[in-house]
Amino acid sequence: MENNPTYLFVVAAALIDGNRNILVQKRPPGKPMAGLWEFPGGKVESGETPEKALVRELKEELGLAIETDALKPVAFASEALGEKHLLLLLYTCHDWTGEAQNLESSDMKWVPLPELQHLDMPPADIPLVAQLMTVL
């Protein structure tokens, strides 16, 4: 990797329902790492804070309305990704308005926290699961 990598800032949410299940989505065909399960979220656009980006992404992907103060930072991952370097910020969220709809992924499901470690996930998400398990 070069001395000055291009950073890719990505945000994701561990949405936790009243039964302590966490929502995951399956990456759609045609995208890198298609078929792997991941936390919902996406790229931070120019001029956005991570929290504002995550609120936008969760609205676009799931149809959920979330206030930025409902997002609590919990973990991060750092991963080389080709010519770029990924910095993935994970937040927890217990409070939102609406019912999650599968608007952009090939599948989604609610899973109990211990089952997350048995899902096929992108490499950057795997350490986030371990970190999440220590704080929940």
LUMMI-735074 format. One record per residue: residue in one letter; y, z, x of N, C-alpha, C in turn. Coordinates in pm, whole numbers, plus 32768, in hexadecimal, padded with zeros to 4 digits. Layout:
! LUMMI-735074
AYZXYZXYZX...
END
This chain:
! LUMMI-735074
M7F8A80008056800080008000807B80008059E80E17FBB8031815D7FB5807D81A6803A807CN820B804780D2825680C480DC82A980E28060N82D4807C801A8326808F7FA282E1804E7F2BP827E80927EF3823680557E83828E804B7E07T82687FF07DAF82A87FE77D2D825F804A7CD3Y82AA80A37C98826E81097C42826980DA7BB1L81FD80FA7B7181EB80DF7AE481E381677A9FF824A81897A53824E82097A0D821381F87982V81AD824679648167823F78E4815F82CC78AAV816F82D578278165835577E180F3834F777CA80B583C17765804683C77705804A844F76C0A800B8454764C800884CF75FE7F7984F975DDA7F61857975ED7EE885B675B67F1385EF7530L7EFF85A074C67F1E85CC743E7EAE86277411I7ECF86A273ED7E6B870773CD7E79872D733AD7E0E871672ED7E138736725E7DF087C87244G7DEF87F071C77DD6887A71A17D4B88AD71C5N7CED885271E07C66887972097C52886F729FR7CC0885D72E97CC08851737C7C7B87D173ADN7C79876B73567C4886E7737F7CBD869A73BBI7C9D863E74167D0385F0745B7CEC855C743EL7D5A851674227D53848874017D4A84347480V7CEA83D874827CE0837674EE7CD682EB74B0Q7D00828874FF7CFD81FD74D37CAB81AB7536K7C70813F75057C2580E4755B7C81806F757FR7C88805276027CDC7FE376317CA67F5F75F8P7D007F0B75C27CD47E9075817CA87E2575E3P7C577DC675B37C2E7D5476067CA97D09763AG7C9C7CD376B37D087C8776ED7D697CD87741K7D617D5B77397DB67DB3778A7D657DE877FFP7DA87E0D786B7D5E7E4C78D97D127EC778A7M7C9B7EDB78D97C467F4C78B57C227F4D7820A7C157ED677E67BF07EC977597B6F7F14773DG7B687F5576C97AF17F9C769F7AEB802E76CBL7B48805877227B4A80E4774D7B9F813676ECW7B7C81B576DE7BC5821176877C39824C76D5E7CAA826176917D20829976D37D7282E97670F7DCD833976A77E2F837F76557E9783197628P7ECA832275AE7F3282C375817FB382D775D0G7FFA826A75E38079826D762B809681E57665G80EA81E276CC810C816177098178816E7772K81AF80FD7797820F80F478048297812D77DCV82D8816C783E83628199782F83BA81217850E840D80F977F184678087780384E880B47849S852D8055788485AB807178C8860C80B87869G86488123789886A9816D7848866D81D777EDE85E881E177E785A782457791858082C177E1T8587833277A2854883A977DA84B383A077BAP845E83E6780483D083E477E183B5840F7751E83FB8475772383E584A7769B840E84407631K848083FF764584AC839775E58449832275E6A841782FF765B83B682927664833782B67617L830A833276258290835B75E182A3835E7549V8315838D751B8333838B748C832E82FB7459R836A829E74A283698210747B82DB81D87479E828F81F274E4820781BD74ED81AD81F2747DL81B78272745E816282AC73F581878275736BK8205825273588230821272DB81F5818572D4E81FE8139734381CC80B07345813480A9733AE80EE81017381805B80FB73868015813E7312L805281AB72DF800D81FC727B805B821171F9G80D881E771F5812A81FC717E8154828C7169L815382DC71D38176836971C98208838071EDA824883DC71A682CF840871C782C4848D7210I82FA8492728882F1850972DB837A85287314E839E85A77313841B85D47351840085F073E5T846085D2743B844C85E574CA842C867674EDD846486D674A28448876274C483BB878E749DA836E8739745882E2875674388286873074ACL82BC86E9750F826E86BC75838279872275F3K820787517623820487B4768F81BD87787708P8203876C777B81C2873577F28150878F781FV80DF87517842806A87A178648026877578E7A802D86F579087FE686C5797F801B863D79A8F7FF986147A22801B858E7A4D7FAD855A7AA8A7FA984D67AB67F4B84957B117F97842D7B62S7F6984187BDC7FA383B67C367F31835F7C68E7F4082DA7C577ED182807C747F0581FA7CA7A7ECC81CA7D167EEB81437D447EB680E07CDEL7F06807B7CBE7EE1801B7C587F0B7F907C88G7EB97F587CDD7EDA7ED57D167F567EDE7D6CE7FB97E8A7D4F80367E887D9A80947EFB7D71K80737F3C7D0580C97FA67CD18087802E7CE3H80D580967CC7809F811D7CC980BF815E7C42L8057818A7BFE806281C47B78808182597B80L80E682837B3880FF83107B1F80F283257A8AL808D83707A62806B838579D6808A841579B0L80E484277952810D84AB792480CA84C8789EL808485397895803F855E7819808785D277D7Y809D85C3775680DB862A7703807886557698T808486CF7669803A86F875F2809A86F5757BC806086E3750680AF86E2748B805787147419H808A877773D1804487B0735E808A878F72D9D8102875772E1815687487269818D86BA725EW816C867771F1819E85F071D781A185DA7141T81E3856E711A81EB8547708D81A084C3707CG814C84BE701880FE84466FFB806D84587021E801E83F66FFB7F9183F5701D7F7883857081A7F3283A570ED7F1A834371577ED682C6711FQ7F108252713D7EDA81D171167EBC81827195N7E51813B71947E2B80EB72097E7580667205L7EEE8061723E7F437FEB72347F357F8A72AAE7F087FBA731E7F057F6273937E847F6473E4S7E307FC873D47DB77FD074267D3F7F9473DBS7CCF7F8674227C597F4F73E17C0D7FB97392D7C27803873AE7BE780A673657C3181277389M7C21818D73387C57821173567BFC82787314K7BFF82F2734B7BB1835E73107BE683E4733FW7BC9844872EF7BE984D273127B6C8510734EV7B79854D73C27B06858974057B258618742EP7AC0867074297AD386F8745C7AF086F374F3L7B42874D75227B69874F75AF7AF487427610P7A87878D76027A19877F766379DC86F47669E79E286A875FB79A8862175F979FA85BA7647L7A7985DB76637ACC857D76AF7A8F855D7736Q7A5085BF77747A1885A977FA799E854D77FAH796B8529778578F784D0777B791D84417754L799E8427774179CC83A1771B79E6834D7797D79D282CA778C79F9826E77F67A90825B77ECM7AD8828A78537B6A828778547B9C824478D3P7C19821378D37C5381DE794E7C57824A79BAP7C5182227A387C4E82857AA57CC082EA7AA1A7D3882C17A7B7DAA831E7A797D9D83877A0BD7D52836879A07D4483C779317CDE8435794FI7C80841B79A57C13847A79BF7C47850179F4P7CA085047A597CD285877A847D2885CB7A19L7D64857D79C17DB485B879567D5D860778F5V7CE585D878DD7C88862078847C6986A878C0A7C4B86AC79417C2D872B79847CA4878B797DQ7D1B875679967D9287A9798F7DAC87DB7901L7D96878478A17DAA87A878157D4A881877EDM7CD08810781B7C6C887677F77C9288FF782DT7CDC8906789A7D02898878D17D7589C97886V7DC48978783E7E3A89B177F97E2789C27763L7DC08985772B7DA9899276997D3B89F5767A
END
